[in-house]
Amino acid sequence: MEEESEVTVILVAPSPRGLPQESVRVDLSTRYNRRALSDSDERDIEVVWQDRSRGNPRIFDAPKFRLSGARLDSAGLLRIRLGLTGYRDYLGTNLAPGHKPAHLRTWGLTTCDDPHAYLADPLGVGAVLCARDDRLVLLRRSHSVAEAPGLLDVPGGHPEPLVNLPIHCLNTPCLMGIVRNWTSMGRPSAEFFVRCDLSSEEILQRYQQGGVEAHESTDIMFIDRELGLTLQNDREIWQQLCPSAKGAMLLFAELQPK
């Protein structure tokens, strides 16, 4: 797998079929929450949140799962450790202004032997969505979103991947792997491969109908599956991808799921 400075692949499924749900075990515990900072640093998080909220009234705090660790065991099961965090903490740690994120990473390494100890590290979700006619879906992120505005992304974040698709049209997702986005101080995301029973034209029609969170993207585009397998060589498109989408496409090229 080729290197990419903005994103690191930290886990790859052991089979091109990816990891099905029954091969994943989750340990959810408050033990895996972000470590508390000093009172002044916690106040700084609130200051960042208030400032970002005033600048963008669309954003809101919501609970998120926090990735503490993930490993494949000898039986081929993926064991994931999750805590809880929120969007407020994410903006105030991983995406804090200036050198604060790097400082928190260094402080975690120094005091806990864990560079992520004081970072929110919410676990993102993305999917390489493949239509019935073997075309892959990319979305243009809106300029109103807090992260990677205007860049191309794979669908993600919800069971119905932001393109107005009913769940019954989507085949069972298979986990390709986990990546870390270094433009947000290593925020992790789980990247899946999902087949859709609709054609790219049918997906386009549903996207154009809009939805509850239609403001999060401004356009949809499709690329052939074969191009997706070598997308890193297409610099025009590759440079427009947000880092987590690059991670998803690196995993797709590595596993080549059907």
DAZIDA-V852672 format. One record per residue. N is the residue number from 1. RES is the residue in one small letter. PHI is phi as a letter, one per 20 degrees, with the letter a starting at -180 (999 if undefined). PSI is psi as a letter, one per 40 degrees, with the letter a starting at -180 (none if undefined). Layout:
BEGIN
n->N res->RES phi->PHI psi->PSI
n->N res->RES phi->PHI psi->PSI
END
This chain:
BEGIN
n->1 res->m phi->999 psi->h
n->2 res->e phi->f psi->i
n->3 res->e phi->f psi->i
n->4 res->e phi->b psi->h
n->5 res->s phi->f psi->d
n->6 res->e phi->f psi->e
n->7 res->v phi->b psi->i
n->8 res->t phi->c psi->h
n->9 res->v phi->e psi->h
n->10 res->i phi->d psi->e
n->11 res->l phi->b psi->h
n->12 res->v phi->c psi->h
n->13 res->a phi->g psi->i
n->14 res->p phi->f psi->e
n->15 res->s phi->c psi->i
n->16 res->p phi->g psi->d
n->17 res->r phi->f psi->e
n->18 res->g phi->m psi->a
n->19 res->l phi->d psi->h
n->20 res->p phi->f psi->i
n->21 res->q phi->g psi->d
n->22 res->e phi->f psi->e
n->23 res->s phi->e psi->e
n->24 res->v phi->d psi->h
n->25 res->r phi->d psi->h
n->26 res->v phi->d psi->h
n->27 res->d phi->d psi->h
n->28 res->l phi->d psi->h
n->29 res->s phi->b psi->i
n->30 res->t phi->f psi->e
n->31 res->r phi->f psi->d
n->32 res->y phi->d psi->e
n->33 res->n phi->f psi->i
n->34 res->r phi->g psi->i
n->35 res->r phi->f psi->h
n->36 res->a phi->f psi->i
n->37 res->l phi->e psi->a
n->38 res->s phi->f psi->i
n->39 res->d phi->g psi->d
n->40 res->s phi->f psi->d
n->41 res->d phi->f psi->d
n->42 res->e phi->f psi->d
n->43 res->r phi->f psi->d
n->44 res->d phi->f psi->d
n->45 res->i phi->f psi->d
n->46 res->e phi->f psi->d
n->47 res->v phi->f psi->d
n->48 res->v phi->f psi->d
n->49 res->w phi->f psi->d
n->50 res->q phi->f psi->d
n->51 res->d phi->f psi->d
n->52 res->r phi->f psi->d
n->53 res->s phi->f psi->d
n->54 res->r phi->f psi->d
n->55 res->g phi->f psi->d
n->56 res->n phi->b psi->g
n->57 res->p phi->f psi->e
n->58 res->r phi->f psi->d
n->59 res->i phi->f psi->i
n->60 res->f phi->b psi->i
n->61 res->d phi->f psi->i
n->62 res->a phi->b psi->i
n->63 res->p phi->f psi->i
n->64 res->k phi->c psi->i
n->65 res->f phi->e psi->h
n->66 res->r phi->d psi->h
n->67 res->l phi->e psi->h
n->68 res->s phi->e psi->d
n->69 res->g phi->a psi->i
n->70 res->a phi->b psi->h
n->71 res->r phi->b psi->i
n->72 res->l phi->e psi->h
n->73 res->d phi->e psi->i
n->74 res->s phi->f psi->e
n->75 res->a phi->e psi->e
n->76 res->g phi->n psi->e
n->77 res->l phi->e psi->h
n->78 res->l phi->e psi->h
n->79 res->r phi->d psi->h
n->80 res->i phi->d psi->h
n->81 res->r phi->d psi->h
n->82 res->l phi->c psi->h
n->83 res->g phi->d psi->a
n->84 res->l phi->c psi->i
n->85 res->t phi->b psi->a
n->86 res->g phi->b psi->i
n->87 res->y phi->f psi->d
n->88 res->r phi->g psi->d
n->89 res->d phi->f psi->d
n->90 res->y phi->f psi->d
n->91 res->l phi->f psi->d
n->92 res->g phi->e psi->e
n->93 res->t phi->c psi->c
n->94 res->n phi->g psi->d
n->95 res->l phi->d psi->e
n->96 res->a phi->f psi->i
n->97 res->p phi->f psi->i
n->98 res->g phi->m psi->a
n->99 res->h phi->e psi->e
n->100 res->k phi->g psi->d
n->101 res->p phi->g psi->d
n->102 res->a phi->f psi->d
n->103 res->h phi->f psi->d
n->104 res->l phi->f psi->d
n->105 res->r phi->f psi->d
n->106 res->t phi->f psi->d
n->107 res->w phi->f psi->d
n->108 res->g phi->f psi->d
n->109 res->l phi->f psi->d
n->110 res->t phi->f psi->d
n->111 res->t phi->e psi->d
n->112 res->c phi->c psi->e
n->113 res->d phi->l psi->f
n->114 res->d phi->b psi->h
n->115 res->p phi->f psi->e
n->116 res->h phi->d psi->e
n->117 res->a phi->g psi->d
n->118 res->y phi->d psi->e
n->119 res->l phi->e psi->i
n->120 res->a phi->f psi->d
n->121 res->d phi->l psi->f
n->122 res->p phi->f psi->i
n->123 res->l phi->e psi->h
n->124 res->g phi->e psi->i
n->125 res->v phi->c psi->h
n->126 res->g phi->c psi->i
n->127 res->a phi->b psi->h
n->128 res->v phi->f psi->h
n->129 res->l phi->e psi->h
n->130 res->c phi->d psi->h
n->131 res->a phi->f psi->i
n->132 res->r phi->g psi->d
n->133 res->d phi->e psi->f
n->134 res->d phi->m psi->f
n->135 res->r phi->d psi->i
n->136 res->l phi->e psi->i
n->137 res->v phi->e psi->h
n->138 res->l phi->c psi->i
n->139 res->l phi->d psi->i
n->140 res->r phi->e psi->h
n->141 res->r phi->f psi->i
n->142 res->s phi->f psi->i
n->143 res->h phi->f psi->e
n->144 res->s phi->e psi->e
n->145 res->v phi->e psi->i
n->146 res->a phi->f psi->d
n->147 res->e phi->c psi->h
n->148 res->a phi->l psi->f
n->149 res->p phi->f psi->h
n->150 res->g phi->n psi->e
n->151 res->l phi->e psi->i
n->152 res->l phi->e psi->i
n->153 res->d phi->b psi->i
n->154 res->v phi->e psi->i
n->155 res->p phi->g psi->i
n->156 res->g phi->r psi->i
n->157 res->g phi->n psi->e
n->158 res->h phi->b psi->i
n->159 res->p phi->g psi->d
n->160 res->e phi->d psi->h
n->161 res->p phi->f psi->g
n->162 res->l phi->l psi->e
n->163 res->v phi->c psi->f
n->164 res->n phi->m psi->f
n->165 res->l phi->e psi->h
n->166 res->p phi->f psi->i
n->167 res->i phi->g psi->d
n->168 res->h phi->f psi->e
n->169 res->c phi->e psi->e
n->170 res->l phi->d psi->h
n->171 res->n phi->f psi->i
n->172 res->t phi->f psi->h
n->173 res->p phi->f psi->i
n->174 res->c phi->c psi->h
n->175 res->l phi->f psi->h
n->176 res->m phi->e psi->d
n->177 res->g phi->r psi->a
n->178 res->i phi->c psi->h
n->179 res->v phi->c psi->i
n->180 res->r phi->d psi->h
n->181 res->n phi->e psi->h
n->182 res->w phi->e psi->e
n->183 res->t phi->f psi->e
n->184 res->s phi->c psi->f
n->185 res->m phi->l psi->f
n->186 res->g phi->n psi->f
n->187 res->r phi->g psi->h
n->188 res->p phi->e psi->i
n->189 res->s phi->b psi->h
n->190 res->a phi->e psi->h
n->191 res->e phi->d psi->h
n->192 res->f phi->d psi->i
n->193 res->f phi->d psi->h
n->194 res->v phi->c psi->h
n->195 res->r phi->e psi->i
n->196 res->c phi->d psi->h
n->197 res->d phi->f psi->e
n->198 res->l phi->e psi->i
n->199 res->s phi->f psi->i
n->200 res->s phi->f psi->d
n->201 res->e phi->f psi->d
n->202 res->e phi->f psi->d
n->203 res->i phi->f psi->d
n->204 res->l phi->g psi->d
n->205 res->q phi->f psi->d
n->206 res->r phi->f psi->d
n->207 res->y phi->f psi->d
n->208 res->q phi->f psi->e
n->209 res->q phi->f psi->e
n->210 res->g phi->m psi->i
n->211 res->g phi->a psi->a
n->212 res->v phi->g psi->d
n->213 res->e phi->d psi->f
n->214 res->a phi->f psi->d
n->215 res->h phi->f psi->e
n->216 res->e phi->f psi->e
n->217 res->s phi->c psi->i
n->218 res->t phi->d psi->e
n->219 res->d phi->a psi->i
n->220 res->i phi->c psi->i
n->221 res->m phi->c psi->i
n->222 res->f phi->c psi->i
n->223 res->i phi->c psi->i
n->224 res->d phi->f psi->i
n->225 res->r phi->g psi->d
n->226 res->e phi->f psi->d
n->227 res->l phi->f psi->d
n->228 res->g phi->g psi->d
n->229 res->l phi->f psi->d
n->230 res->t phi->c psi->f
n->231 res->l phi->f psi->d
n->232 res->q phi->f psi->d
n->233 res->n phi->e psi->e
n->234 res->d phi->e psi->g
n->235 res->r phi->f psi->d
n->236 res->e phi->f psi->d
n->237 res->i phi->f psi->d
n->238 res->w phi->g psi->d
n->239 res->q phi->f psi->e
n->240 res->q phi->e psi->e
n->241 res->l phi->f psi->i
n->242 res->c phi->f psi->i
n->243 res->p phi->g psi->d
n->244 res->s phi->f psi->d
n->245 res->a phi->f psi->d
n->246 res->k phi->f psi->d
n->247 res->g phi->f psi->d
n->248 res->a phi->f psi->d
n->249 res->m phi->f psi->d
n->250 res->l phi->f psi->d
n->251 res->l phi->f psi->d
n->252 res->f phi->f psi->d
n->253 res->a phi->f psi->d
n->254 res->e phi->f psi->d
n->255 res->l phi->e psi->d
n->256 res->q phi->l psi->f
n->257 res->p phi->f psi->i
n->258 res->k phi->e psi->none
END
